[in-house]
Amino acid sequence: MDLTEEIMYRASFNKDVSFEGVFWMGVKTTGIFCRPTCTARKPKFENVEFFSNTKDAILKGYRPCKICKPLENPNETPKLIQMLLQELSDYPALKLKDYDLIKRGLEPVTVRRWFLKHHGMTFHAFQRMFKINTAFKKLQQGEPVINAAFDSGYESLSGFTESFKSIFGTSPKKTVMEKLIDLKRIETPLGTMIACADEKGICLLEFSDRKALPKELEQISKHFKANIIQGENEHFTVLEKELNEYFKGERKIFTVPLSLVGSEFQKNVWNILQEIPYGTTRSYQQQAEILGNPKSIRAVANANGLNKISIIIPCHRVIGSDGNLTGYGGGIWRKQKLLELEKAILF
């Protein structure tokens, strides 16, 4: 689809979120520029111009809108909270109170709201979950309950046992029979991503604003019969390193292990996806032919849409037979940016 000024103006008028990151609109009469979903009153068509990036808008003399804040990523983890999360990762036994947050330049109420919005719990509840995650892994490695409790920052064995039971529904002594999935927020140039991993590898990597994310987390939890809790995982270290290299244009192939959740047919489709070379694209028809069933286009497209591991399993490299960018769970604009990053030649 050719992105004409008429299409962009209509998208802005309708506050179409699928165009987020695709263009920015400068308003000649006010000298400001906005994102497509800005809620400010829309100017007339003859009073606007469009930009493919914020840098060009600023060089043209436009100022960022104070309403939609086009220079900010609304889902990005603030730097101070990123530092806070890293501190917890490095020292899981830390017990930070409001006073400690203030000393770190953070307003406790703001921190509380951010964690409620992005993790569904307060910061202090998040800390407790992080400690439980750490203790769980110590128990799985054979450490005595009392050691796992105190090494993870708990001040009493009874408090630890009560917290453990409230999450896992069983006592710490029976934890060998339980399974845990780790979850972490990862920042990328295209927005915040949510990663999940078990002992085998990455089982989820999705952009945090994907609507299907809650359902996917539920499916993973049900599939593994496991609790999903914020925590570190050895596979996250490899994942973050390789994602960073990918976005710098320094990596074309990922080596981080995967732990796929899906049917055999879906896994076959995802395996074929991983065979699409960096910088190239395929159609759903071509995928179906490789599978040996040219008529299975709809089933292949559906399997692509159910892929829970973005970028690494590159469903962004599949486009329509006519060359158009078709649906992408992370947003068409992200699909376009990923293909531009890979310098893919669209047929």
C-alpha positions in Angstrom: 0.0 0.0 0.0 1.4 3.4 -1.0 1.3 5.7 2.0 -0.2 8.8 0.5 -0.8 12.1 2.4 -4.6 11.4 2.1 -4.2 8.0 3.8 -2.0 9.5 6.6 -4.4 12.4 7.2 -7.3 10.0 7.4 -5.4 7.7 9.8 -4.6 10.7 12.0 -8.2 11.9 11.9 -9.4 8.5 13.0 -6.6 8.1 15.6 -5.6 4.8 14.0 -3.1 3.1 16.3 -1.9 0.8 13.5 0.0 3.8 12.1 1.9 4.5 15.3 5.6 4.8 14.4 4.9 5.0 10.7 4.5 8.8 10.4 4.3 12.0 12.3 2.2 15.0 11.4 3.4 18.6 11.5 0.8 21.3 12.0 1.8 24.5 10.1 -0.5 26.8 12.0 0.8 25.9 15.5 4.4 24.7 14.7 4.0 21.5 16.6 4.2 17.9 15.4 2.1 14.9 16.7 1.8 11.1 16.6 -1.1 9.7 14.6 -3.2 9.0 17.7 -3.0 12.5 19.2 -6.3 13.5 20.8 -5.9 17.2 20.0 -8.3 18.8 17.6 -7.4 17.9 14.1 -6.3 20.7 11.7 -7.4 21.1 8.1 -5.6 19.0 5.5 -4.0 22.0 3.8 -2.4 23.0 7.2 -0.4 19.8 7.7 2.6 18.0 6.4 4.0 14.5 7.2 7.3 13.1 8.3 8.6 9.5 8.4 10.7 10.3 11.5 10.8 12.8 14.4 14.3 14.1 13.4 13.0 15.5 10.1 10.1 17.2 11.9 12.4 18.9 14.4 14.9 20.0 11.7 11.9 21.6 9.9 11.3 23.7 13.0 8.4 21.8 14.6 8.1 21.4 18.4 6.8 18.1 19.9 3.2 18.2 21.0 2.7 18.4 24.8 -0.5 16.3 24.5 0.7 13.2 22.7 4.4 13.6 23.4 5.7 12.2 20.1 9.3 11.8 21.3 8.3 9.4 24.0 7.5 5.7 23.9 4.4 5.3 26.1 5.2 1.8 27.1 9.0 2.2 27.7 10.3 1.5 31.1 11.6 4.8 32.7 15.3 4.9 33.2 15.1 5.1 37.0 12.8 2.1 37.1 15.1 0.2 34.8 17.9 0.9 37.3 15.6 -0.2 40.1 14.8 -3.5 38.3 18.5 -4.1 37.6 19.3 -3.6 41.3 16.7 -6.1 42.3 18.1 -8.5 39.7 21.6 -8.1 41.1 20.5 -8.3 44.7 17.2 -10.2 45.0 17.4 -10.2 48.8 17.0 -6.3 48.9 14.0 -5.0 50.8 13.4 -1.5 49.5 10.9 0.7 51.3 9.4 4.0 50.3 12.2 5.9 52.0 14.7 3.9 49.9 12.9 4.8 46.7 13.0 8.5 47.6 16.8 8.3 48.1 17.0 6.9 44.6 15.1 9.8 43.2 11.8 8.0 42.8 8.4 9.1 44.0 6.8 6.1 45.7 3.3 6.9 44.4 4.6 7.1 40.8 6.4 3.8 41.2 3.3 2.2 42.7 1.2 3.3 39.7 3.8 2.2 37.1 4.0 -1.3 38.6 0.2 -1.6 38.9 -0.2 -0.6 35.3 2.6 -2.8 33.8 2.8 -5.7 36.2 -0.6 -5.7 37.8 0.8 -5.3 41.3 2.5 -2.8 43.6 6.3 -2.4 43.7 6.4 -4.0 47.1 4.3 -7.0 45.9 6.7 -7.2 42.9 9.6 -7.4 45.3 8.0 -10.3 47.2 7.4 -12.1 43.9 11.0 -11.6 42.9 12.2 -13.0 46.2 9.9 -16.0 45.9 11.3 -16.6 42.4 14.9 -16.6 43.7 14.0 -18.9 46.7 12.1 -21.3 44.3 15.2 -21.8 42.2 17.4 -22.4 45.3 14.9 -25.1 46.5 15.0 -26.7 43.0 18.8 -26.9 43.3 18.5 -28.8 46.5 19.1 -26.1 49.1 17.4 -26.5 52.5 14.2 -24.5 53.0 15.6 -22.4 55.8 18.7 -21.4 53.7 16.6 -20.6 50.6 14.3 -18.4 52.8 16.9 -16.3 54.5 19.3 -16.1 51.5 16.4 -14.6 49.5 15.8 -11.8 52.1 13.0 -13.3 54.2 13.3 -12.5 57.9 11.3 -15.5 59.2 10.6 -19.0 58.0 6.9 -18.7 58.8 6.6 -15.6 56.6 8.4 -17.3 53.8 6.2 -20.4 54.0 3.0 -18.4 54.0 4.1 -16.3 51.0 5.2 -19.5 49.1 1.9 -21.2 49.7 -0.1 -18.2 48.6 1.6 -18.4 45.2 2.2 -22.1 44.6 -0.6 -23.6 46.7 1.9 -26.0 48.3 4.6 -25.9 50.9 8.3 -25.2 50.0 9.2 -28.8 50.8 7.1 -30.0 47.9 8.5 -27.5 45.4 10.4 -30.2 43.4 7.1 -31.1 41.8 6.4 -27.5 40.8 7.4 -25.6 37.6 8.2 -21.9 37.2 8.3 -19.7 34.1 10.4 -16.5 34.4 9.2 -13.2 33.0 11.1 -10.0 32.2 10.6 -6.7 30.4 13.2 -5.9 27.7 13.6 -2.5 26.1 14.2 -2.4 22.3 14.3 0.5 19.7 10.7 -0.6 18.7 9.3 -0.6 22.2 9.2 -2.7 25.3 9.0 -6.5 24.9 7.9 -9.1 27.4 10.0 -12.3 27.5 9.3 -15.6 29.2 11.6 -18.6 29.6 11.8 -21.9 31.4 14.9 -24.1 31.9 14.9 -25.1 28.2 14.7 -21.7 26.5 12.6 -18.7 25.5 8.9 -19.5 25.3 7.6 -16.0 24.7 8.8 -12.7 23.2 6.1 -10.2 22.4 5.7 -6.4 22.4 4.1 -5.3 25.6 1.2 -3.5 23.8 0.1 -6.6 21.8 -3.6 -7.2 22.6 -3.2 -11.0 22.6 -0.4 -11.0 25.2 -2.6 -11.8 28.3 -4.1 -14.8 26.5 -0.7 -16.0 25.4 0.6 -15.8 29.0 -2.4 -17.8 30.1 -1.8 -20.4 27.4 1.9 -20.8 28.4 1.0 -21.1 32.1 -1.6 -23.8 31.3 0.6 -25.7 28.9 3.5 -26.0 31.4 1.2 -26.2 34.4 3.4 -23.5 35.8 3.3 -20.1 37.6 4.7 -17.1 35.6 6.7 -14.9 37.9 9.0 -11.9 37.3 12.6 -13.1 37.6 16.0 -13.7 36.0 16.8 -16.6 33.7 20.1 -17.6 32.0 18.4 -17.5 28.6 17.4 -13.8 29.1 21.1 -12.9 29.2 21.7 -14.4 25.8 18.4 -13.0 24.5 19.1 -9.4 25.5 22.7 -9.6 24.0 21.5 -11.0 20.7 18.5 -8.6 20.4 20.9 -5.7 21.0 23.2 -7.0 18.3 20.2 -7.5 15.9 18.9 -4.0 16.3 22.5 -2.7 15.7 22.6 -4.6 12.4 25.3 -6.9 13.8 23.3 -10.2 14.0 21.4 -12.1 11.4 20.9 -15.4 13.1 19.7 -16.0 16.7 21.2 -18.8 18.8 19.2 -18.5 22.0 17.4 -21.8 22.8 13.6 -21.8 22.3 10.9 -23.7 24.3 8.0 -23.7 21.8 4.3 -23.9 22.9 2.0 -25.0 20.2 0.7 -27.9 18.1 2.9 -30.0 15.9 1.6 -28.2 12.8 2.2 -24.8 14.3 5.8 -25.9 15.2 6.4 -27.0 11.7 5.3 -23.6 10.4 7.4 -21.8 12.9 10.4 -24.0 11.9 9.9 -23.0 8.3 9.7 -19.4 9.3 13.1 -19.6 10.9 14.5 -20.8 7.6 13.6 -17.6 5.8 17.0 -15.9 5.3 17.7 -12.5 6.9 16.8 -9.7 4.4 14.3 -11.7 2.4 10.6 -12.3 2.4 8.2 -15.1 1.6 4.5 -15.3 0.9 2.0 -17.4 2.7 1.6 -19.4 -0.5 5.3 -20.2 -0.6 5.2 -21.3 3.0 2.3 -23.6 2.3 4.2 -25.1 -0.7 7.3 -25.8 1.4 5.0 -27.6 3.9 3.9 -29.8 1.0 0.3 -28.6 1.0 -0.2 -25.6 -1.3 -3.9 -25.4 -0.3 -3.1 -24.8 3.4 -2.5 -21.1 3.1 -5.2 -20.1 5.6 -3.9 -22.6 8.2 -0.3 -21.3 7.6 -1.4 -17.7 8.1 -3.2 -18.7 11.3 -0.1 -20.5 12.6 1.9 -17.4 11.8 -0.5 -15.3 13.8 -0.2 -17.6 16.8 3.6 -17.3 16.9 4.5 -16.3 20.4 8.2 -15.5 19.8 8.5 -12.4 17.7 11.7 -11.4 15.7 13.5 -14.7 16.5 10.8 -16.7 14.7 10.5 -14.0 12.0 6.9 -13.9 11.0 7.6 -10.3 10.0 9.3 -11.7 6.9 6.0 -13.1 5.5 4.0 -10.8 3.3 1.1 -11.0 0.9 1.5 -12.5 -2.6 0.9 -9.0 -4.0 3.8 -7.6 -2.0 1.6 -5.8 0.6 2.5 -6.0 4.3 -0.2 -8.1 5.8 -1.3 -8.4 9.5 1.3 -8.4 12.3 0.5 -8.7 16.0 3.1 -6.1 17.0 1.6 -3.6 14.5 2.2 -3.1 10.7 4.5 -0.2 11.4 6.9 -2.5 13.4 6.8 -5.1 10.6 7.8 -2.3 8.2 10.6 -1.1 10.5 12.0 -4.7 11.0 12.1 -5.3 7.2 13.7 -1.9 6.7 16.3 -2.8 9.4 17.0 -6.1 7.5 17.0 -4.2 4.2 14.6 -6.8 2.9 13.7 -6.7 -0.8 9.9 -6.8 -1.1 8.8 -8.7 -4.1 
